[in-house]
């Protein structure tokens, strides 16, 4: 500003021009005067009017500032205690690129679900055979040993069929990794299989001749079979439950979140299937251990299934709807019917056999239901995204509680 043009002179000129031309000529239509209410030009001479005044005069105002916008919430408080508009973004919804699943669904097919069943059947049957061996029930022992060998052989076939090449199985034996359920499962199956095989072959000893080399085998096989049967029974609990640990160790939401229940469900299913074998093959007089196995296995299986369908929140949904829901409900009904028949039909061979068949069918339904429930949870993005957001909110709430007032060592 040059000294020969003082501020007072400029201000007087601005005031005179403002009085002649009006504020709308200086600041444009709807311009602000610097302070106060927004003004809108009027046609012809006359004072500036507000938006409320324009409505009273029947004129179209410019977008008003003295009326709260419709459909938009106002924020209480704000800077300096004055209200203002709250600019929000609509809540984001879970989605994925082109509607594709976030996780890759397991490529396992029905043979792995069958492997889950046959592994549990082999474990339960070997425990049943050990019970028959220790209590002097030859029919129960024989049925358990033969079924255990047949089931573990089927398990090996299903596993090798899924791997594609038989050589891949023994390649897994080059390393023993305690933190890998797959590695431990391979070693458990390798230890269980030969023991179950020797125990089953020992049941053929009475058919061998009494003299010669085969006669020596006839004398040596029974004690070897007894020892092998006990070894198989010792490794059976690990064989029955490691598949549950294996499923829970994956990223599949419904399997991973159910890690406390899956081993329990599989253990109960193994006991129930072994009991079914005993009720089918042994006479009622020798089926006492099978009935006790049925009660214990049903209790574990029903408790675990109930927890899986009610404890997991959103992730319980895949186990309660669709094919998995129908399979698990059928498994519960068959398990209850099998246990009831085993307890009521203590002296009826027909009723015991029907109960055994119901328990075996229940084990099949339970294993396939758990398998298909996990696959369904991997295909739908919401079962991955929604639990992740809930865990993130819980961590934020815990962090805000820890970092709030009084959280420091001196209460500051």
Secondary structure, 3 states (H helix, E strand, C coil): CCCCCCHHHHHHHHHHHHHHHCHHHHHCCCCCCCCCCCCECCCCCCCCECHHHHHHCCCCCCCCCCCCCCCCCEECCCHHHCCEECCCCCCCCCCCHHHCCCCCCCCCCHHHHHHHHHHHHHHHHHHHHHHHHHHCCHHHHHHHHHHHHHHHHHHHHHHHHHHCCCHHHHHHHHCCCCCCHHHHHHHHHHHHHHHHHHHHHHCCHHHCCCCHHHHHHHHHHHHHHHHHHHHHHHHHHHHHHHHHHHHHCCCCHHHHCCHHHHHHHHHHHHHHHHHHHHHHHCCHHHCHHHHHHHHHHHHHHHHHHHHHHHCCHHHHHHHHCHHHHHHHHHHHHHHHHHHHHHHHCCCCHHHHHHHHHHHHHHHHHHHHHHHHHHHHHHHCCHHHHHHHHHHHHHHHHHHHHHCCCCCCCCCC
